[in-house]
Structures are given as C-alpha cells and as structure tokens.
Amino acid sequence: MISIRTILSIVAVKGLYLEQLDVKTAFLHGDLEEEIYMRQPASFEVIGKESRVCKLKRSLYGLKQALRQWYLKFDRFMLDIGFARSNADHCVYLQRFNDGDYIILTLYVDDMLVAGTNMKKIDDLKKRLANQFSMKDLGEAKQLLGMQITRDKKKKKLWLSQEGYVKKVLERFNMHESKAVTTTLGSQFKLSKEQGAKSDEEIAHMKTVSYASAIWSLMYAMVSTRPDIAHAVGVVSRFMKNPGKEHWEAVKWIFRYLKGTSDYCLCFGGNNIDVKGFVDSDHAGDRDNGRSTSGYVFTVGGIAVSWVSKLQKVVALSSTEAEYVAATKASKEYIWLKSLMNELGFDNACRLYSDSQSAIHLAKNSAFHSRTKHIHLRYHFIRTLLEEGQLKLEKIDGKKNPADMLTKPVEGQKLSLCSTMVNLH
C-alpha cells in the first residue's frame, strides 16, 4: 500500500498516465518446480482408473506454491522485456527509455497499476503482457483494492477514497444510522484488559459480537486511506483475545466517527514530491503495561503515504526516551522510503520533524549521558543517519505536528487539523 500511495503521488504531481490491468486466473500461469500429485475429483474419476492419482502439469488454485510460482513467472517476464525490479519493493518495476520516457508497473497479486509518461509505450506494454498472460484491460485506473481513484489531470489532482467500502462496513455492523461523532475515541474510554468479559453471561454475550471481524474491517480502512483512525484501531485491537462490553462500545465509537467522515480521501497533487516525516510519542499511555505509543507519518508532496501507530517494545523511563525511540523507528522507515524514491528517479533529501527538543538533542549529541545510558544500542541507529547527513532532524511546534493524532486520542478540532496537514479531508 505504501508503494502504491507513493507512486500515486508521483502520478499526480508529474501528470502521468495511469492505467489498470487484471490478470485472469493468475495462479494457473505458474510453473511447478516439484512433482505434485492429487486425487481425482469426486464424480470426475476416469472409469476403470479410479484408484489412480493425477500429476499436475501447472500450478493450481489451492496450492501453497501457487502465489509464489505466479510471481516468479511474472518477474522473469518483466526482467526479460527490459524492466528493472525495485529492491525496495519487489512488486514495483521500472523501465526508462532513451528519450526520457518511463513506465512504472506495480503488481498487487493479480492487479496491476501502470503509470507512465507516454501512452503509446504503455499500450505496447499492454500488448506484450496480453501475449504472455490472459489479461483484462481495465483502462484508466478508477478502482483498486476497494479504493476509488478520482482524477483531474489538468489540475494535477488525484483523490483516493474508500467511501464505498466504509459505507458497506457501517451497514454490515448496523451502524449506518448511528449518530456521528468528531473524535476517534471519546475521553470517557479508559480501556484495559481488566475490562474483558469475566462472568459466563458476559462471555456468552461477547460471543454474539463480531469483534474480530469489526477490527479487521477497520484495519483495512486504516492501512489504506485513513491514518486518522490508526491510533484508535490500534488500541481496540489489543483486546481481541478477550473483549468486553466497554471495548465493543469503543469500536462502535470508531464506526460513528467514520459515519461522519466516510467521504474523507487522500488528496494527491501539488508542485513537488518532497519527502517529509513527522514523529511523536506519548509516555506510558498503555494502561496494562506502561508502554508508550510511537506514531509517525511520512508525506510525499504533502500527502500521507506511510503511517504507523504502534506500542513500543520497551518501557520508556521518560518522555524523552519514548520520543527518542519513536524517532529511531521513524528513521528506519525513512531509509526504506528513500530507497524506493531513489529507484524511481527522485533523490530528495528528507527532514524528520519532532516536537521534543530533548529527544532531538539526545539524537544529535552522542556524548555519554548517565540518565540515558540504559537505552538499548539499537535505538541509537538514528545518530548514524544524522552524523552521515542522510537525515535531518528538526523541531516542530507540537500544535503543528500531524503525528500527534497517531499517539493519543485528540479532540475533534485538533484531529481535523492533523488530518488536513497530511491532505486527508
């Protein structure tokens, strides 16, 4: 998803053509490396040879090798026709031509997005793909993986939305007529594992609730187009093993927030494709184990392409330590994103912004500190990046840090501001 959003940002800013293809029965194209036998299907046995088994000549749906064998065959084909595979994402391919034109192809199982500067060369690629695989040309990309793509090419604008998906989810969980709210989690929710179902009656009731299904439905929206719900979904997902009534009320609250913001979309476009990162952390916000939550969001051209809200693995002994750990986590994502952008032909310097001056000082000052000597060596990775000039870490006003919504519940006006800062609205 991160690669797709990054490429969509490039498509919007550069005004590239964007086409979509679908591979019919993709898993049947794979060649098998092993000898695999199967029983004859019931009612389709060869008369007189019912006791015999069939030897597979090609890959088949249901085989654990099917996906990989399809990918290997597709990968060989793309390399043979002159494309280069991205090292950052092996499902992204790039071909550059001597006249300056280029094509970027992104594979997602059996769906393809093809972006390029020249439509004739894209059509030539389509023909070569159709000669090798059974393809369906879907034309200009309009819908991908449950996301709607809307575009105004003249204005160099592109919108990525899940309005249709969100509305279907709300109907499935009978929340489509609920009263909308302006926050992802109300201030009344103080969630912990202690609120899990205890009595037989509570356990029986929660078995009638599709808690896990609701979480997975929310997660798909979260990882695709909705960084604004990342923190809330991360919180309620901690209680999937034994959810209680209060946890379910929190899930329904998130649904109510989506009810009022179902038309939100990521708005791609602008005049540049600069990469910026924003990082934040709370301190000991988890009520069960005292761990802190790291949150970061990276933008390309001002639009969110990568975001995370996740509990830290260590218990931070201070807010400075929590912010420092979060910054290191964000710097690792930056290394990957920079690698992808470089391979696509965009070598932009990145700035990472934190609202913690003490964490910035700790990252830039490698001198021994008795109060921070316990911090694990792995979290000092960011110092190397700063010393080598690969990354710049700068201070940002906490009121202007969009990563704030990824670490804690924020009130409606602040949430709207954070979302708008990453072009989600």
C-alpha positions in Angstrom: 0.0 0.0 0.0 2.8 2.4 0.8 4.4 1.9 -2.6 1.0 2.4 -4.3 0.4 5.7 -2.5 3.9 6.9 -3.2 3.5 6.2 -6.9 0.1 7.8 -6.9 1.7 11.0 -5.5 4.3 10.9 -8.3 1.5 10.3 -10.9 -0.5 13.3 -9.7 2.5 15.7 -9.5 4.1 14.7 -12.8 0.8 14.3 -14.6 1.5 10.7 -15.7 -0.9 8.4 -17.4 -2.4 5.8 -15.0 -3.8 2.5 -16.4 -5.1 -0.7 -14.7 -4.8 -4.3 -15.7 -6.2 -7.5 -14.3 -4.7 -11.0 -14.8 -7.3 -13.7 -15.4 -6.7 -16.9 -13.4 -3.3 -15.6 -12.4 -2.3 -18.6 -10.3 -2.8 -21.0 -13.2 0.1 -19.4 -15.0 2.8 -20.6 -12.6 5.2 -23.4 -13.5 5.8 -26.1 -10.8 9.2 -26.9 -9.6 8.2 -30.0 -7.6 6.3 -33.2 -8.6 2.8 -32.8 -7.2 0.0 -35.4 -7.3 -3.7 -35.0 -6.5 -6.6 -37.3 -6.1 -9.1 -37.4 -8.9 -12.0 -35.1 -8.1 -15.1 -36.8 -6.9 -17.6 -37.7 -9.7 -14.9 -36.9 -12.3 -12.8 -40.1 -12.0 -11.6 -41.8 -15.1 -13.7 -45.0 -15.5 -11.5 -48.0 -14.8 -8.7 -45.9 -13.3 -10.5 -44.7 -10.1 -7.5 -45.7 -7.9 -5.0 -43.6 -9.8 -3.9 -40.1 -9.0 -3.3 -37.1 -11.3 0.1 -35.4 -11.8 -0.2 -31.7 -12.0 1.4 -30.1 -15.1 0.8 -26.5 -14.0 0.1 -24.6 -10.8 -3.4 -24.7 -9.4 -5.5 -22.6 -7.1 -5.3 -24.0 -3.6 -1.6 -25.0 -3.8 0.6 -23.2 -1.2 3.1 -22.6 -4.0 0.6 -21.0 -6.4 1.2 -17.4 -5.4 4.9 -17.6 -5.5 5.1 -19.5 -8.8 2.8 -16.9 -10.4 5.1 -14.2 -9.1 8.3 -15.9 -10.3 6.9 -16.3 -13.8 5.7 -12.7 -14.0 9.0 -11.5 -12.6 11.0 -13.4 -15.2 8.9 -12.0 -18.0 9.3 -8.4 -16.7 13.0 -8.7 -16.5 13.2 -10.3 -19.9 11.4 -7.3 -21.6 13.8 -4.8 -20.1 12.2 -3.7 -16.8 14.2 -3.3 -13.6 12.8 -4.7 -10.3 12.8 -2.4 -7.3 15.0 -3.6 -4.5 12.8 -1.7 -2.0 9.6 -3.4 -3.3 9.9 -6.5 -5.5 6.4 -5.8 -6.9 7.4 -2.5 -8.4 9.1 -2.5 -11.8 10.6 0.5 -13.8 11.7 0.9 -17.4 13.4 4.0 -18.6 13.8 4.9 -22.3 16.5 6.8 -24.1 14.1 9.7 -24.9 13.4 10.3 -21.2 10.1 8.5 -21.0 9.5 5.9 -18.3 6.9 3.3 -17.1 6.3 2.2 -13.6 4.4 -1.0 -13.1 3.1 -2.1 -9.7 1.8 -5.6 -9.1 -0.6 -6.5 -6.3 -1.3 -10.2 -6.6 -3.2 -10.2 -9.9 -3.9 -6.5 -10.2 -1.6 -4.1 -12.0 -1.2 -0.3 -12.0 0.8 1.0 -14.9 2.0 4.6 -14.8 4.0 6.3 -17.5 4.8 9.4 -19.4 3.9 8.0 -22.9 0.5 6.4 -23.6 1.8 4.6 -26.8 4.5 2.9 -24.8 2.0 1.9 -22.2 -0.2 0.4 -24.9 2.8 -1.5 -26.3 3.4 -2.9 -22.8 -0.2 -4.0 -22.6 0.1 -5.9 -25.8 3.2 -7.7 -24.7 1.5 -8.7 -21.4 -1.6 -9.9 -23.2 0.6 -12.1 -25.5 2.1 -13.8 -22.4 -0.8 -13.8 -20.0 -4.6 -13.8 -20.1 -5.3 -10.1 -19.3 -8.2 -7.8 -18.9 -7.5 -4.2 -19.8 -9.5 -2.0 -17.4 -8.4 1.2 -19.0 -7.8 4.3 -16.8 -7.5 3.3 -13.2 -10.6 4.1 -11.3 -10.9 1.4 -8.6 -8.2 -0.6 -6.9 -8.5 -3.0 -3.9 -11.7 -1.4 -2.7 -10.4 2.1 -3.1 -11.8 4.6 -5.6 -9.4 6.7 -7.7 -10.7 10.0 -9.0 -8.6 12.3 -11.1 -8.4 15.8 -12.6 -5.3 15.5 -14.8 -5.4 19.1 -15.9 -5.2 20.4 -12.4 -2.8 17.6 -11.4 -5.1 16.3 -8.7 -5.9 12.8 -7.7 -8.2 11.6 -4.9 -8.0 8.2 -3.2 -11.1 7.3 -1.3 -12.8 4.3 0.5 -16.2 5.9 0.9 -18.0 2.9 -0.7 -16.1 0.4 1.5 -16.7 2.4 4.7 -20.5 2.6 4.0 -20.7 -1.1 3.4 -18.9 -1.8 6.6 -21.2 0.5 8.5 -24.2 -1.3 7.1 -22.7 -4.7 7.9 -22.4 -3.8 11.5 -25.7 -1.9 11.7 -24.0 1.4 12.3 -25.1 3.2 9.2 -27.8 5.1 11.0 -25.8 5.9 14.1 -25.1 9.4 15.3 -21.8 10.7 14.0 -19.0 11.9 16.4 -16.0 14.1 15.8 -13.3 12.0 17.6 -12.0 8.5 17.1 -12.1 7.7 20.8 -14.2 9.6 23.4 -12.4 10.8 26.5 -14.6 8.5 28.6 -12.8 5.4 27.3 -10.1 4.2 29.7 -9.5 0.8 28.1 -7.6 -2.0 29.7 -7.6 -5.8 29.7 -9.2 -5.7 33.1 -12.5 -4.8 31.3 -12.5 -8.0 29.4 -15.5 -10.4 29.7 -15.4 -12.2 33.1 -18.8 -13.7 34.0 -20.4 -16.5 32.0 -23.1 -14.1 31.0 -20.6 -11.5 29.7 -18.6 -14.2 27.8 -21.8 -15.6 26.2 -22.8 -12.1 25.2 -19.4 -11.2 23.6 -19.5 -14.4 21.6 -22.5 -12.9 19.8 -20.4 -9.8 18.9 -18.3 -9.9 15.7 -15.5 -8.1 17.5 -12.6 -9.5 15.5 -14.4 -9.1 12.2 -15.1 -5.4 13.1 -11.4 -4.9 13.9 -10.2 -6.4 10.6 -12.7 -4.2 8.7 -11.4 -1.1 10.4 -7.8 -2.1 9.9 -8.3 -2.3 6.1 -9.5 1.2 6.1 -6.7 2.3 8.4 -3.9 0.8 6.3 -5.3 2.0 3.0 -6.5 5.6 3.3 -7.3 6.5 7.0 -4.3 7.4 9.1 -6.7 9.4 11.3 -8.1 6.2 12.9 -4.7 4.4 13.3 -4.3 5.1 17.0 -7.9 4.2 17.9 -7.9 1.0 15.9 -4.5 0.1 17.4 -6.0 0.5 20.9 -9.1 -1.6 20.4 -7.1 -4.3 18.6 -5.2 -5.1 21.8 -8.3 -6.7 23.3 -9.2 -9.2 20.6 -8.3 -12.2 22.8 -11.0 -11.3 25.4 -13.0 -8.2 24.5 -15.6 -6.8 26.9 -18.6 -4.5 26.6 -16.5 -1.4 27.1 -14.2 -2.5 24.3 -17.1 -3.0 22.0 -18.5 0.4 22.8 -15.1 1.9 21.8 -15.3 0.0 18.4 -18.7 1.4 17.8 -17.5 4.9 18.6 -14.9 4.5 15.8 -17.7 3.4 13.5 -19.6 6.6 14.5 -16.6 8.7 13.6 -16.4 7.0 10.2 -20.1 7.7 9.8 -19.4 11.4 9.8 -16.2 11.2 7.7 -16.9 8.5 5.2 -16.2 10.8 2.3 -12.7 11.6 3.6 -10.0 10.9 0.9 -6.3 11.4 0.4 -5.8 14.3 -1.9 -2.7 13.9 -4.1 -1.2 16.8 -6.1 1.0 19.8 -5.8 4.2 21.2 -7.2 6.8 19.0 -5.6 7.4 15.5 -4.3 9.5 16.4 -1.3 9.6 13.7 1.4 8.9 14.8 5.0 8.4 12.8 8.2 6.6 13.7 11.4 7.1 11.7 14.6 5.6 11.8 18.1 5.1 9.6 21.1 3.0 9.6 24.3 4.6 8.4 27.5 3.3 5.3 29.3 -0.1 5.6 27.8 -0.9 1.9 27.8 -2.8 1.1 31.0 -1.9 -2.6 31.1 1.9 -2.4 30.9 3.0 1.2 30.9 4.4 1.1 27.4 4.4 4.2 25.2 2.9 4.5 21.7 5.1 5.6 18.7 3.5 7.4 15.9 4.9 8.7 12.6 3.6 9.8 9.2 5.6 10.4 6.1 4.4 12.6 3.3 5.4 12.8 -0.4 4.4 16.1 -1.9 2.5 16.9 1.3 0.2 13.8 1.2 0.4 10.9 3.7 1.9 7.8 2.1 3.2 5.9 5.2 2.0 6.0 8.8 2.3 3.9 11.9 0.8 3.9 15.4 2.3 1.2 17.5 3.2 0.3 21.1 6.9 0.4 21.8 8.5 -2.9 22.8 10.3 -1.3 25.7 9.0 0.6 28.7 10.4 4.1 28.4 11.5 5.6 31.6 10.9 9.2 30.5 9.1 11.1 27.8 12.5 11.9 26.2 13.3 8.2 25.9 9.9 7.5 24.4 10.3 10.3 21.8 13.8 9.1 21.0 12.7 5.5 20.5 9.9 6.8 18.2 12.3 8.9 16.2 14.6 5.9 15.6 11.6 3.8 14.4 10.6 6.6 12.0 14.2 6.9 10.7 14.1 3.2 9.7 11.0 3.8 7.6 12.7 6.8 6.1 15.6 4.6 4.9 13.2 2.3 3.0 11.1 5.2 1.6 14.2 7.0 0.4 15.4 3.8 -1.3 12.1 3.4 -3.1 12.1 7.1 -4.2 15.7 6.9 -5.4 15.0 3.8 -7.6 12.0 5.7 -9.1 14.4 8.5 -10.0 13.7 11.0 -7.2 16.7 11.8 -5.0 15.1 14.1 -2.4 16.6 14.9 1.0 14.2 14.2 3.8 13.5 16.1 7.0 12.1 14.4 10.1 10.2 16.6 12.5 9.8 16.0 16.2 8.2 18.3 18.8 10.6 17.0 21.5 13.6 19.2 21.8 15.2 16.9 24.4 14.9 13.9 22.1 16.4 15.9 19.2 19.3 16.9 21.5 19.9 13.3 22.5 19.9 12.2 18.9 22.4 14.8 17.8 24.7 14.6 20.9 26.5 11.2 21.1 28.3 12.1 24.3 27.8 9.8 27.3 24.8 10.6 29.5 24.3 8.8 32.8 20.5 9.3 32.6 20.2 7.7 29.1 23.0 5.1 29.2 20.4 2.3 29.7 18.8 2.9 26.3 19.4 -0.1 24.0 22.0 0.3 21.4 19.6 -0.4 18.5 17.8 2.9 19.2 20.9 4.9 18.6 20.7 4.0 14.9 19.3 7.5 14.2 22.6 9.0 15.3 24.4 7.3 12.5 22.0 8.7 9.9 22.4 12.2 11.3 26.1 12.0 11.5 26.3 10.8 7.9 24.0 13.5 6.7 21.4 11.1 5.4 18.7 12.6 7.5 17.9 15.9 9.1 16.0 16.0 12.4 14.3 19.3 13.2 12.0 20.8 15.8 8.3 21.4 15.1 5.7 23.1 17.2 3.6 20.4 18.9 0.4 22.2 17.6 1.6 21.6 14.0 2.7 18.0 14.3 0.2 15.7 12.5 1.8 12.7 14.2 0.0 13.8 17.4 -3.2 12.0 16.2 -1.2 8.7 16.0 -0.2 8.6 19.7 -3.2 9.6 21.7 -6.9 10.5 21.4 -7.2 14.1 20.4 -10.2 16.4 20.4 -12.2 17.0 17.2 -10.7 20.3 16.1 -7.1 19.0 16.6 -7.9 15.8 14.8 -9.3 17.6 11.8 -6.2 19.9 11.8 -3.8 16.9 11.9 -5.7 15.2 9.1 -5.7 18.3 6.9 -1.9 18.7 7.4 -1.4 15.4 5.6 -4.1 16.1 3.0 -6.7 13.8 4.4 -10.1 15.5 4.2 
